Amino acid sequence: MTENFTPLASSKISKRYRALGTVIDLTVFGTQEERFLDMAFDLIKEYENIFTVNREESELMRVNHAAGKEAVQVSSAVYGLTKVAVEKSQECFGFNAAIGPLVKLWHIGFADAQVPQQAQIDERLALIDPQDIVLNDEELSIFLLKEGMELDLGGIAKGYIADRVQDLWRAYGLSAGIINLGGNLVLMGDAPHQVDKKWRVGIRNPLTNTGVSVAQLVTGAASVVTSGIAERFMEVDGQFYHHIIDSQTGFPHDNDIASVTVLSKKSVDGEIETTRLFFAAEELEDWLCEHEELYGAIFISRDKKIKLVGITPEQVQIIDPSFILE
């Protein structure tokens, strides 16, 4: 198949959609053919339909409905992503694919969000051990050993989907584009509209949900994933509760970090590593050395200090002077 493309910098097309519980912004350079955007969105919806746990019916919900009863055979996509999620969960660094019962108990970000009773939390803590997830590689089946267990791939699925959209566009010969799945950003190829071919990315204020940027990052092709306390939260009786739940306590994880942004080759890795860094109790000195597919990280603390790992100060321009670059 031969496609007709125009010079990258002089032609682009963008479109906004709604899926995955967020706003989806897709942009491709070098073409005016809207079908490339619509094909990408169709792919996003297809994956949402099998991964979602916010509806009664999906492949993942079939696994959850069968918890404590039987193994459920699933598609290779669901099985493959679940296997990655379970392996990472069993490393016990904060990421937990079995945390579904706790997430739904708090339901932060939804109209029925609540601060649960300790007894309710204790009940759910008994249902979130990733060791109780049995995978069968030959049958592509998943078995949750205890009734009431639930898989929730929300902490990894958007990254996986963003990577698949990039694969789709590359298969059609597209070399530059932007995939924005709300907190998951993939910058594909060089930035054709910039003289230095580098992308400009706004780093949002993690202390509010206004979307206002406090800094600008200059980077080459990369996935940029941010996880922060203002993405979904609630305030009850003057107490702030964010959506990042700690599997050890059953409560939102308590530390001084407001947001973590990870630059990586693959968006799915960025998802995993933002969680690792958010939960890390101490400096991970060898973090970049151990993962060649990772490019760097940006930490913003609740007291408005910005710390860079693997990113030079020259790559970051402070926009809000109340934030300080360490």
N, C-alpha and C positions, 0 to 999 in steps of 0.2 A: 504494500500500500504506500502510495506517495502522497504526502500532504503539501499544500502550498502555504509557506510561511513568509511573513514579511520581516524586515529587520527588527530585532528585538526591542531596541530602545524606542522606536517610533510607533510601535503598535502594542496595545495591551487591551485586555478585557477583564472586567471584574463583575462579580455578582454576589449578592447576599442571600443566605438561606437561613432556615431555622431547623436544628436537629440536635440530638445529643444533649438536650436541655440547655442549649446555648445558641448564640448567634454564630453562623458559619460564614466566613468571608473567603472567597476563592478568587485568585488573580493569576492569569497566565500572560506571558509576554510573547510577542512575535506572531500573534494570530488575532483575528476578530471572530473566530468561530465559537459561538456560545456553547456548542455541543460538548466541548471539552470540559466546561464547567458543570454542565448538567450531568454528564457521564460520571464525573467525580462525585456529585451530590447523590446520584443514584447508588453509587458504591457505598457512600457513607450511610445512607438509609438502610441498605441491605445488611451492613454490619450491625447497625443499631438494632435492627429487628431480631438478630440472633443473640446479641450480647446483653441487651437491656434487662434490668431487674426492676424497672419502674412500671412494668406492665405485667399482667397475669400470665401472658403467653409469650414465650421466647424459648430458644434452645436452652439457655442458661436456667430459665425458670422451670423447665422440665426436670433438670437436675435437682433444683431446690425442692420441687414438689415431691420428689421421690426420696428425699433425705430419710435415712433410717430404714428404708424399705428395699430399694434395689438400685443396681447400677444402671446408668442411662447412656446409651450410645449417642455420640454427637458428631458433628461435622469436624473435619480436620482443622478448620480455623478455630472453632471453639475449643477443641481439645488442645491444640498447640499453644494457644494463648493461656489457657488454664494451667497447662504444665509449667510454663515459664513462671506464672504467678504463684503457683504452689511451691516451686523450688525456691523462689525468692522469699516467700512467706516463711519457709522452714529455716531460713538464715536468721530470723528473729531480729531484724534491725528496725522494725517499725511497720514495714509493709506487711499486710495480711489480707489475703484474698478471701478468707473465711469470716471477715469482720461484718458481713451483712446483717446479722441479727442486731448488733449494736448500732450500726448506722441507721437502721430502720427504727430502732427504739428512740433514738434522739431525733432523727429526721430533720436535722438542721438544714435550712434552706427551703423547707416546705411549710405550708400553712399550719400543719399540725405538729410543728416542732415543739419539743418539751424538754424539761430537765427531769430525767427519770428518778424514781426512788432507788436507793441503794440495793434493795432486794431485787428489783427488776434488772439492774445492771449485773448483779451476781449471777442471776439465772442465765443471762446472755453470755457472760464470760465462760461458762461451761460449754458453750456451743461454738467457740471460735478458734479451736485448736487446729491449725493446718495439718497436723499429723493425722487427723481424722478424715482426711480426703484421700481416697484410694483411686489411683489412676491405672488404667490397663492400656498399654501401648498397642497391643495386638488388636483389641476390640474397639479402641478409641472410646472407651467408656469411663465415666466418672461416677464414683459412689461416695456420698456423704454418709458417714457411719451413724450419725446420731440424728434422730428426728428433730426438726427445728433448726438444723444447720442451714446456712445459705452461702452460696458463692456470690461474691460481688467483685466484678472486674473493673469497676469504675475508676480505680486507681491506676489502670494500665491500658484500658481499651482505647481511649482517645489517641494515645500515642501510636498504638498499633494501626489504627485506622488512618491517621495522618501519613504514616509510612506507606500504606497501601495506595493512597491517593497519589503520592509521589511516584510510586512504581507504575501506576496507570499512565500518568502523564509522560513519563520517560518512554514507555512502550510506544507512545504515539509520536515520539520525536520532539516533544517539548523539552526545552533546556532551561527555562527560567520561569519561576512562578512563586506565589505565596499561598500557603495553606494555613488558614487561621481557624482553629477549632475552639477558640475561646480558652486561653491559657496554654494552648498547644500551638506553637507557630513553627512551620517548616519554611525555611528560606531556601529555595531550590536554585542551584546554579549561581552564577554571578548576577549582581544587580545591574541590569543593562542601562538603567536610567541614571546611574551615578558615574561620575568621571573615574573614580577609583574602583568601581565595580563592587563596592562594599554596601551591605545593607545597613539601614538605620532602624533601630528597634527602640521603642519607648519602654522603659521600665516603670511600671505603674506604682503609685503610692499604695503600699500594702496595708496602710492604717485606715483607709477609707475604701468604699466601693464606687467612687466617682469615675474611675478610669483615667484620672489625671496622671501624667507621667512625671516622675521626679528626676529621671536621668535618661540619657540617650546612649545606647550601645551601638558601636560600629563593629560589624562582623562580616566574615565571608559566609559561604553556604553553610547552614547548620540548622539543627532543630533547636528551638528555644522554648523551654517548658518552665513555667512558673507555678509554684504552689504557695499560697499565702493564707493568712488568717482572715482576711476580709472577703475572700471569695464567697463563702457562705458562713453566716454567723447569726447569733441571736443574743439579745440582752434580756436578762430576767432579774428583777430586783437589783439592778445596778451591776450585775455580774455579766461579764462577756464570755460567750462560749463560741468557739470556732468549730469547723466541721472535721478537723483532723483528729480522729479518735485514737487513743492509745490502747492497744490490746492488753496491756498489763493492768491498767487501772479502770478502763471502761469509760474514762472521761476524756475530753479534749486534751491533747498533749500540752503540758505547761512548760514553756521555756521563753527565752527572750527574743526568739526569731519571729519576725513578722512575715518574711517571705524568703524563698530560695528560688533562684533561677539557674537552670542548668543548660549549658550549651553542649550538644552532642551530635554525633553523626546520625543516629536513629532517634526518633521521637519516643519510641517505647522505652529506650534506655533512659532518656531524660525524665520520664514519668517515675521510673523506679528510683533514680538517683536523687530527685528532689525529696522523696520520702526518706531515703537513707540520711541525707544531710539534715533534714528538718529534725529527725529524731536523734542524731548523733550527739552524745553527751560531751564529747571532747573533739578537739581538732583532728581531722582525718589527714594526717601528714602525707600519706602515700596514696591518697585517693586518686589523683590524676595519673600517677605512675603505674597504678595497677589496672587502669582502664584506658587503653589507647584510643578507644572510640569516643572518649569524653574530651571536650575541649576546655571546659572551665565552668565556674559557678560564681554567682553574685548573691551574697547574703545581705539582707536589710534587717536590722534589729528594731525592736520596738522603740528604742531611744534614738532612732533615725541615723544610725551609723551604717555605712555601706562598706562591705568587705569584699575584695576580689580574690579569686583563686584561679590561676591559670589565665587570667585576663589582665592586660596592662592598663594602667591609669589613662593612657592615651586613647584607649578605646571607649572611654566613658566620659560623657559630658554631663555635669550636674545641672539640672534645670531648676530645681527647687533648692534654694540656698539653706533651707532649714535642715537638709540632709547633708551629712558630712562623709566624704570619702576617706576611709582610714588608710 
